[in-house]
Amino acid sequence: MMEWLLSLEGTPDGRHLAMVLALSAALLHAIFGALQKGRHDPWLTRGAIDICYGAIAAPVALWMVPFPEPHMWRIFAIAWVIHTLYKLLMGWAYTKGAYTVVYPVVRGTGPLFTVFGAYLLFNETFTLTQWMGVAVLLSGIFGLAAYNLRHVSVARDTLVPALWLAVATGLFVAAYTTFDAYGIRATANPMTFLAWFFLVDSFVMPVIAWRRWRAMAPIDRPEPAPLMQRGLVGAIVAFFSFGSVMMATRLDKVGEAAVLRETSTVFAALIGWLVLKETVGPRRLGLMALIAAGAVIVEMGG
């Protein structure tokens, strides 16, 4: 299976598969974001997710995939720093703003920074049509931010910090997307990178979540069982979401995969409305769709 996937690198079939993988990652990442922001404190949920995906990744990394080459340990160390900072910013942003406020800005600013990172690291370039798609995407992002500043009433006093945190988080989304694409290309077997990444990445957030849970008043502490159930679901979603977009970046251009993944904003709007019971409204839904339309233009213009 892996040999067949790697044989598609740089081919038209590989490009089509990369598109499917990026779209799959979009849906899964919107679900992942809703899980973290949903029923429980986002810090606790993220800690439970990391515990579960570390436990799942450990036997795969230790016994089922080739051991990482020596040069990969430096890559894992840098990836760990980038992802830890991303998760801290993401958790902080979710404590300041609603899911449908924070998530679109995070996922919308990420691909813009990724485009420049892919140019610097992989010498990837965009066509004029693709840059027009980026402009459409950005118009949706900034329109959504302006609309939220004017109309959102929930957590109004922390809205501006939430938006700034979302932009900063988007920068780290770009950093991990670009650097992880470099990492998955630096090893002979992509599954080695994915398994060891999830194992290495699982150490910090459980400690933060445990300390936060212990500091809560007993009446406010969620029961561990339902929290860990959510963590297990989130871990499975994370495996497929992250694995899909990383394989997409190996099969095709990093910038295009990153931009196409941001169609997740439309899925996020639907999840926020249907599941989290957040008010979306036609204008915000239209702006989120504009972000997704920009991503599609980028993909089709390549």
Backbone torsions as a table, in degrees:
resi	resn	phi	psi	omega
1	MET	NA	-49.0	-178.6
2	MET	-65.6	-38.6	178.3
3	GLU	-62.6	-39.6	178.0
4	TRP	-64.2	-43.9	178.8
5	LEU	-60.4	-45.9	-178.2
6	LEU	-66.6	-27.9	178.7
7	SER	-69.3	-14.6	-179.0
8	LEU	-88.2	-6.0	-178.4
9	GLU	-57.1	129.5	175.8
10	GLY	76.1	9.2	-179.6
11	THR	-107.9	161.5	175.2
12	PRO	-57.8	-39.4	177.5
13	ASP	-63.6	-38.0	177.1
14	GLY	-64.1	-38.0	177.7
15	ARG	-64.3	-42.7	179.5
16	HIS	-65.6	-41.7	178.7
17	LEU	-65.5	-38.4	177.9
18	ALA	-60.6	-38.3	178.4
19	MET	-63.7	-44.6	178.5
20	VAL	-62.6	-43.5	179.9
21	LEU	-63.8	-41.1	179.9
22	ALA	-65.8	-39.8	177.3
23	LEU	-66.7	-38.4	176.3
24	SER	-62.8	-42.2	177.9
25	ALA	-62.6	-33.6	179.1
26	ALA	-61.6	-50.4	179.4
27	LEU	-62.5	-46.2	-176.8
28	LEU	-65.8	-36.6	-179.0
29	HIS	-70.9	-33.8	175.0
30	ALA	-63.2	-40.8	176.3
31	ILE	-63.8	-41.8	179.8
32	PHE	-61.2	-45.3	179.6
33	GLY	-62.1	-39.1	178.2
34	ALA	-66.8	-36.6	176.8
35	LEU	-62.5	-41.9	-178.8
36	GLN	-70.2	-37.3	-177.0
37	LYS	-85.5	-15.2	-167.0
38	GLY	-69.2	-119.7	-163.6
39	ARG	-64.4	-40.2	-173.8
40	HIS	-104.2	170.0	172.3
41	ASP	-52.3	129.6	-175.3
42	PRO	-60.9	-29.3	178.0
43	TRP	-68.0	-41.3	179.5
44	LEU	-67.2	-42.2	-179.8
45	THR	-63.0	-43.0	180.0
46	ARG	-64.3	-38.5	176.9
47	GLY	-63.1	-41.6	178.8
48	ALA	-65.3	-39.8	178.0
49	ILE	-61.5	-45.7	-177.1
50	ASP	-67.2	-37.0	175.1
51	ILE	-58.3	-46.4	-175.5
52	CYS	-68.6	-44.1	-177.1
53	TYR	-76.2	-22.3	171.3
54	GLY	-68.5	-40.4	179.0
55	ALA	-66.3	-37.7	178.5
56	ILE	-71.0	-39.1	-175.1
57	ALA	-73.4	-29.0	-172.9
58	ALA	-56.4	-54.1	179.8
59	PRO	-64.7	-32.7	178.1
60	VAL	-65.8	-46.4	-178.4
61	ALA	-65.9	-40.3	-172.8
62	LEU	-81.0	-29.9	-171.0
63	TRP	-129.9	-12.6	-170.8
64	MET	-114.2	-13.3	179.2
65	VAL	-125.5	159.0	176.6
66	PRO	-58.6	147.6	179.3
67	PHE	-68.6	143.3	-178.2
68	PRO	-60.1	144.0	173.1
69	GLU	-66.4	155.2	-175.2
70	PRO	-54.0	-38.1	-176.8
71	HIS	-70.2	-13.6	-176.9
72	MET	-74.2	-22.8	-176.4
73	TRP	-65.8	-36.9	175.8
74	ARG	-64.9	-38.6	178.6
75	ILE	-64.7	-43.0	178.2
76	PHE	-63.0	-38.3	-179.3
77	ALA	-63.8	-45.4	179.8
78	ILE	-66.8	-42.5	178.3
79	ALA	-60.7	-39.6	179.3
80	TRP	-60.9	-43.1	179.3
81	VAL	-63.5	-47.2	-177.9
82	ILE	-62.2	-46.5	-177.4
83	HIS	-69.0	-35.4	178.0
84	THR	-63.8	-45.3	177.7
85	LEU	-63.6	-39.6	177.0
86	TYR	-59.8	-46.9	-176.4
87	LYS	-67.6	-35.6	176.9
88	LEU	-65.0	-44.3	178.7
89	LEU	-66.2	-39.8	-179.1
90	MET	-64.8	-45.1	178.1
91	GLY	-62.3	-40.5	179.6
92	TRP	-65.4	-43.3	179.7
93	ALA	-62.3	-40.8	-179.8
94	TYR	-67.1	-26.2	176.6
95	THR	-77.7	-15.0	-177.5
96	LYS	-100.7	-27.4	-173.8
97	GLY	-141.8	164.2	179.2
98	ALA	-69.1	156.7	-177.8
99	TYR	-56.9	-47.6	-177.3
100	THR	-73.9	-8.6	172.1
101	VAL	-87.9	-48.7	-172.6
102	VAL	-77.4	-48.3	-169.8
103	TYR	-59.7	-47.0	-178.3
104	PRO	-62.3	-36.1	-179.3
105	VAL	-70.1	-41.2	177.1
106	VAL	-60.1	-51.9	-174.9
107	ARG	-75.2	-21.0	179.2
108	GLY	-82.8	-38.2	179.2
109	THR	-76.4	-26.7	-178.8
110	GLY	-53.8	-51.5	-176.3
111	PRO	-65.9	-31.1	177.8
112	LEU	-60.3	-48.8	178.0
113	PHE	-65.5	-34.4	-179.3
114	THR	-65.4	-37.0	178.5
115	VAL	-57.5	-45.4	179.6
116	PHE	-69.6	-38.1	178.2
117	GLY	-64.1	-39.7	178.8
118	ALA	-66.8	-33.0	176.0
119	TYR	-66.4	-43.4	-177.8
120	LEU	-70.9	-39.4	-173.2
121	LEU	-90.7	-36.8	-175.2
122	PHE	-117.4	1.4	-179.8
123	ASN	60.5	32.5	176.5
124	GLU	-81.4	140.9	178.7
125	THR	-125.5	157.1	179.2
126	PHE	-110.0	150.0	173.3
127	THR	-79.3	170.1	178.4
128	LEU	-60.1	-41.7	178.2
129	THR	-60.4	-40.8	179.6
130	GLN	-65.9	-37.4	176.7
131	TRP	-67.2	-32.7	173.7
132	MET	-62.8	-38.7	176.2
133	GLY	-62.8	-40.4	176.9
134	VAL	-61.4	-40.3	179.1
135	ALA	-64.2	-40.8	177.0
136	VAL	-62.7	-44.1	179.3
137	LEU	-59.6	-45.2	-179.4
138	LEU	-66.2	-35.5	178.6
139	SER	-63.5	-37.1	175.7
140	GLY	-65.8	-41.4	-179.9
141	ILE	-62.4	-52.9	-176.1
142	PHE	-70.7	-31.7	174.1
143	GLY	-64.3	-40.8	178.6
144	LEU	-65.9	-42.0	178.7
145	ALA	-62.4	-43.1	179.6
146	ALA	-64.8	-41.5	178.9
147	TYR	-62.7	-43.3	179.9
148	ASN	-64.0	-41.5	178.8
149	LEU	-59.4	-34.1	-174.9
150	ARG	-87.7	-34.9	-166.9
151	HIS	-114.1	-25.9	-173.7
152	VAL	-68.1	133.5	179.8
153	SER	-107.2	-22.9	-179.7
154	VAL	-74.1	131.4	-180.0
155	ALA	51.4	43.2	-175.9
156	ARG	-61.3	-36.7	-175.9
157	ASP	-69.5	-17.5	-179.8
158	THR	-115.0	14.3	-174.9
159	LEU	-66.6	-45.5	-178.7
160	VAL	-63.2	-48.0	174.7
161	PRO	-58.2	-37.0	179.2
162	ALA	-62.1	-41.1	179.6
163	LEU	-67.8	-40.9	177.3
164	TRP	-64.8	-40.8	176.6
165	LEU	-64.1	-36.5	178.3
166	ALA	-64.4	-41.2	177.6
167	VAL	-64.7	-44.0	178.2
168	ALA	-62.5	-39.4	177.7
169	THR	-64.8	-38.9	176.5
170	GLY	-59.3	-36.3	176.3
171	LEU	-61.4	-40.4	179.7
172	PHE	-76.2	-26.8	170.7
173	VAL	-59.8	-44.9	178.0
174	ALA	-63.3	-41.4	-178.8
175	ALA	-62.9	-45.3	-178.0
176	TYR	-74.4	-33.5	178.3
177	THR	-62.8	-46.1	-178.6
178	THR	-68.9	-47.3	-176.2
179	PHE	-70.2	-38.1	178.2
180	ASP	-66.3	-34.0	174.5
181	ALA	-62.2	-38.8	174.6
182	TYR	-64.2	-41.6	-178.3
183	GLY	-65.5	-42.0	-177.3
184	ILE	-72.2	-21.2	175.4
185	ARG	-86.0	-12.8	-175.1
186	ALA	-88.0	-5.4	179.9
187	THR	-120.4	151.2	-177.3
188	ALA	-66.5	-36.8	-177.6
189	ASN	-113.3	112.7	-178.7
190	PRO	-57.7	-31.0	-179.6
191	MET	-66.1	-27.3	174.9
192	THR	-61.4	-46.6	178.8
193	PHE	-62.8	-47.3	-175.4
194	LEU	-64.0	-46.4	-177.3
195	ALA	-65.5	-47.0	-178.5
196	TRP	-71.7	-31.2	175.7
197	PHE	-61.0	-49.3	-178.4
198	PHE	-63.4	-34.4	178.2
199	LEU	-68.0	-49.3	-178.9
200	VAL	-64.8	-35.8	-174.4
201	ASP	-76.2	-6.8	-170.2
202	SER	-94.2	5.9	-169.5
203	PHE	-88.9	-29.6	-167.9
204	VAL	-87.1	-52.8	-171.6
205	MET	-62.2	-34.6	176.0
206	PRO	-60.2	-35.8	178.2
207	VAL	-66.2	-45.4	178.7
208	ILE	-62.1	-43.5	-179.4
209	ALA	-64.0	-41.9	179.7
210	TRP	-62.0	-45.1	179.7
211	ARG	-64.9	-38.7	179.4
212	ARG	-68.0	-41.3	179.2
213	TRP	-63.4	-42.8	179.7
214	ARG	-65.4	-31.0	-178.0
215	ALA	-78.6	-13.5	-179.8
216	MET	-73.2	151.2	171.2
217	ALA	-63.3	142.0	-177.3
218	PRO	-50.5	-36.4	-177.9
219	ILE	-69.4	-23.7	-177.5
220	ASP	-93.6	-11.2	-177.0
221	ARG	-72.3	127.4	175.0
222	PRO	-72.1	150.8	176.8
223	GLU	-65.5	137.3	-177.2
224	PRO	-59.7	-37.5	-173.7
225	ALA	-60.5	-54.9	179.2
226	PRO	-65.0	-31.3	177.4
227	LEU	-64.3	-43.6	-179.9
228	MET	-72.0	-30.7	174.5
229	GLN	-61.5	-44.2	176.4
230	ARG	-63.8	-37.9	178.6
231	GLY	-63.0	-39.5	179.5
232	LEU	-65.6	-44.2	177.4
233	VAL	-61.5	-44.8	179.1
234	GLY	-62.2	-37.0	179.4
235	ALA	-64.4	-43.9	179.3
236	ILE	-64.3	-42.8	177.6
237	VAL	-62.0	-42.0	-179.4
238	ALA	-61.7	-42.8	178.7
239	PHE	-56.4	-50.3	-175.7
240	PHE	-74.0	-35.5	179.7
241	SER	-67.1	-54.4	-178.1
242	PHE	-67.0	-42.7	179.5
243	GLY	-61.4	-39.3	-179.6
244	SER	-64.3	-48.1	-176.6
245	VAL	-71.8	-31.3	177.5
246	MET	-68.6	-40.0	176.1
247	MET	-66.5	-35.2	177.3
248	ALA	-62.3	-40.1	179.7
249	THR	-70.6	-24.2	176.6
250	ARG	-79.8	-35.4	-177.7
251	LEU	-79.5	-28.4	-174.6
252	ASP	-144.2	-167.4	-176.1
253	LYS	-67.0	140.2	-178.8
254	VAL	-65.5	-46.6	-177.3
255	GLY	-61.2	-42.2	-179.1
256	GLU	-67.3	-42.2	178.5
257	ALA	-62.5	-41.7	-178.8
258	ALA	-65.2	-41.0	-179.3
259	VAL	-69.2	-44.2	-179.0
260	LEU	-63.2	-33.0	178.2
261	ARG	-60.9	-23.7	-175.6
262	GLU	-78.2	4.3	165.1
263	THR	-64.3	-6.4	175.5
264	SER	-59.5	-20.3	-179.8
265	THR	-62.2	-34.9	178.0
266	VAL	-68.8	-44.1	176.2
267	PHE	-61.6	-38.3	179.6
268	ALA	-62.6	-40.6	178.9
269	ALA	-61.9	-43.8	-179.6
270	LEU	-66.4	-41.3	178.5
271	ILE	-65.6	-44.4	179.4
272	GLY	-59.9	-37.8	-178.8
273	TRP	-77.0	-49.4	-172.6
274	LEU	-80.5	-35.5	-172.4
275	VAL	-102.5	-50.0	-176.2
276	LEU	-86.2	-5.2	177.1
277	LYS	60.8	32.0	175.3
278	GLU	-87.9	143.2	179.0
279	THR	-74.1	125.0	-180.0
280	VAL	-106.3	-58.7	178.5
281	GLY	81.4	156.6	-175.4
282	PRO	-65.5	-35.2	-177.9
283	ARG	-68.7	-46.2	178.7
284	ARG	-66.5	-37.8	177.3
285	LEU	-63.3	-40.0	178.3
286	GLY	-64.3	-39.5	178.8
287	LEU	-68.1	-37.9	175.8
288	MET	-65.0	-38.8	177.7
289	ALA	-65.8	-32.0	176.6
290	LEU	-63.7	-39.7	175.5
291	ILE	-60.7	-45.4	179.0
292	ALA	-64.9	-38.8	179.3
293	ALA	-62.2	-39.5	176.7
294	GLY	-60.9	-40.7	178.6
295	ALA	-63.7	-39.7	-179.6
296	VAL	-67.2	-40.3	177.6
297	ILE	-60.5	-40.9	178.5
298	VAL	-60.8	-42.8	-178.5
299	GLU	-69.0	-45.2	-176.3
300	MET	-72.4	-24.5	-178.6
301	GLY	-85.1	0.9	-178.0
302	GLY	-81.7	NA	NA
